[in-house]
């Protein structure tokens, strides 16, 4: 499960070859985190069980609120493998935090940074802050859960806003006692998280083979906040390409939906090239049709 696979190389861009079973399990774990927030029965990936959950603080102008943000899953085979899965935007408070573009300084839970690292204030607030009767921050809850579980290997994932939180958590992990068991971060449709200092420090601490961003080249979310505001990508990018078949596609949620990402990946993994061109029903509206094309690795 932890094998680093070979890569395919474009003239200017290297695209990682993904472990299909692991990547789909991480995507399904991220989807289950949405189910948990919505109070629905959990649809966990095969071979995994619930080990814990945590909350985060949405520090918005209306006073803020505590919300469920993710699931800790444990492998059922007794191997000690665990998945930390963050959900994305699912409430008005989340959306307001997504737009909190000003930056704040990242401080690791353990250890210190040699250089100043600036990250998006809204993402960091959810990860770091508390409010009302919330006893521990998200990062403190995660630290306690991992201490209790003592994983032998750790995989981190998240979709959309959850991808941003997953990046913050993975970066934090690289300083702490769980760093040796941290095996892989795979995010789906994650926005950018921090400035050039964040990018440089992150990429120094976490190998590009360990940190993978799966993104739809037609999805707007992975392109924001923009580089004009000194926000930058980290790790390795794995592009896909899909949108509604009827053009112009004026419904951006279909290009961002995790379930649509999952369908494209399931079909792509059936090919040696890990790409897929075809059509499928839109997960956000089954009456609409999505089209998938082979992405251009050198395109944004």
Secondary structure as UniProt FT lines:
FT   STRAND          7..9
FT   STRAND          14..16
FT   HELIX           20..38
FT   TURN            46..47
FT   STRAND          48..58
FT   TURN            61..62
FT   STRAND          65..75
FT   TURN            76..77
FT   STRAND          81..86
FT   HELIX           92..98
FT   STRAND          103..105
FT   STRAND          118..120
FT   HELIX           121..128
FT   TURN            132..133
FT   HELIX           138..149
FT   STRAND          153..159
FT   HELIX           161..173
FT   TURN            174..175
FT   TURN            177..178
FT   HELIX           179..181
FT   STRAND          182..188
FT   HELIX           196..205
FT   TURN            208..210
FT   STRAND          211..216
FT   TURN            217..218
FT   HELIX           221..223
FT   HELIX           227..229
FT   STRAND          236..240
FT   STRAND          242..244
FT   HELIX           252..256
FT   HELIX           258..268
FT   TURN            269..270
FT   TURN            272..273
FT   STRAND          278..282
FT   TURN            283..284
FT   STRAND          285..292
FT   TURN            297..298
//
